[in-house]
Amino acid sequence: MRPREGFTLIELVVALAITGVVVTGALAAVRLAGDSLRRARTAHVDALAAAAARATLEGWLRAATLHGDSAIFAGFSRTSGGLPRDELTFTIRDGGTLDPGPHRVRLRIDRDPTTPGQGLLAELTPVGNGAAEGAETLELAPGAGGLEIRYYARVEDRPQWLFAWDSADELPIAVEIRLLPPPRDVMRTAARPLLSPAWRIPLLVPVGGRVE
């Protein structure tokens, strides 16, 4: 009897099936590795952006001043009336290279899913003689759903934390800003970016460059 040469049809079909399974698994592994790499890169970029935004906000608070036209440092809790707790308005001596000169900074939370900017926004408006009209809006923390602010100051010669501040004559010693994620029901019903882990750490800054 002559020895059999080559493969039978069944053996060929089985070999092709096994090869297909191996190739599919390899492609899935490559795709998973690519997705993981993209997620890691996105997280890295988001972390850098959040760190830069935190540094910018810290610089503004350190540059806060009560000198100039209509300078004020004000933020209230909802129970106090006036501005909500998640809003803060103050004046800075200089907005930096991109926004030189005195500016009024308004921090607020935008919860409207139909607007271009969401989360923690900063509105910079030039103030003083010869200032151009119009405000520039910057998105500091896209995933923020709330803003809690505490003000450290001396009240009757005793340092303490306050939940409201409104003065054109005196700055608080320091400010603590804490960002909150949106409520779970909002996260389930709207496509919102997640709050960066860099923003989940409270920001504690001496105001106007004061260190006491």
Buried (B, 14 or more C-beta within 10 A) or exposed (E): EEEEEEEEEEEEEEEEEEEEEEEEEEEEEEEEEEEEEEEEEEEEEBEEBBEEBBEBBBBBBBBBBBEBEEBBBBBBBEEEEEBBBBBBBBBBBBBBEEBEBBBBBBBBBBBEEEEEBBBBBBBBBBBBEEBEEEEEBBBBBBBBBBBBBBBBBEEEEEEEEBBBBBEEEEBBBBBBBBBBBBEEEEBEEEEBEEBBEBBEEEBBBBBBEEEE
